[in-house]
Amino acid sequence: MLTITENAEHALDAVAAAENAPEGAGVRLSQGVGANGQPAVGLALVPGPQPGDAVVDSANTPVFLAADVAELLDGKILDAQMEGDQIAEQPPVDPA
């Protein structure tokens, strides 16, 4: 399962608070396309998980992993830092 650092948890909470997310809302990670046209992991605030999503509920704001990225992110660590009111996302990494 994906591990969420304390810094990432604060960033996820900030996203949910800024968007006035309803009860049960979370952040969904799914396959997307990066600025360079290469595959990337996309992030979106959603009202709840989609069918087939894995749920990581170890943080205040739940994280929903789409089936297309759940295996890719298994055993990884999600970290992020806030820079002002923006998230400076760090790519998920393998634990050291």
N, C-alpha and C positions, 0 to 999 in steps of 0.2 A: 504494500500500500504506500501511497505518497506520504511523505513526512512534511509537515509545514512548520517552518521555523517561527519563532516569536516575532521576528521582524515582518515576515510575510503575513502572519496573523493580524498584526496591527494595520498593515496595508490593506488587507481584505476587509477589515472592519471599517476603515476609512472609506473605501469604495461603497460599501453598503450604506453607511451613514450619509454620505454625500448624495446618494440617489434616493434617500428615504425609502429604502427597501422594505417591503412588507414582511411580516412574520413568516419564517420558513424560507425566505429567499436565500440564495447563495450564489457563488461564483462557479460558472461552468467552464471547464477547460475542454476544448475540442480541437480537432485538426483544422487548421486554417492555412492561409498563404501569407508568407512574409512580404515585406516591401521589395525584396529582391526576386519575388516570384517562386521562391523555394518553400517547401512545406514548413509550417510553423505551428506552434500551439497557440490557439486563440483563447481569449478570456472574455466572458460576458456575464453581467449580472442578470440572473433569471429568477422567476418566482418559485421555482422548484426543479427537482431533477426530471429528466426525460426518461421514458422507458428504456431500460438497459444501462442507465448511468450507474457507476459505482459512486458511493457517497463516502466522503472523508469528513467525519464530524468531530474531529479532534480539536477544531478551532471554533471560536465564537461564531464565525460566519461559515456555514458549511460549504464544502467544495464538491462539485459534481463532476465526475470524470466521464466523458463520453466514451463509449466502447472503443472508438477508433484511437484513443490515446491512453486508455487505462493500463494496458499491458506495457506500453512504452514508458509510462511514468512509474510503474511498479518498482518500489525500492529506491526511488529518487527522492531528493530533498528540494522542496520549493522554498526559495528565499526571495525577498524583495526589500527594497528600502524606499522610504518616502523622501522625495526631494521637493520641498514646499508642499504643494497640493497634488503633486504628480507621483506616480509609482515608477521607480526605476527598477524594472523587473530584472531578476537574475535568472538565467536559464536553469531548469532543474538539473541537478548534478547527482552523481552516484555518491553515497556516503564514503568518507575516507576510511 
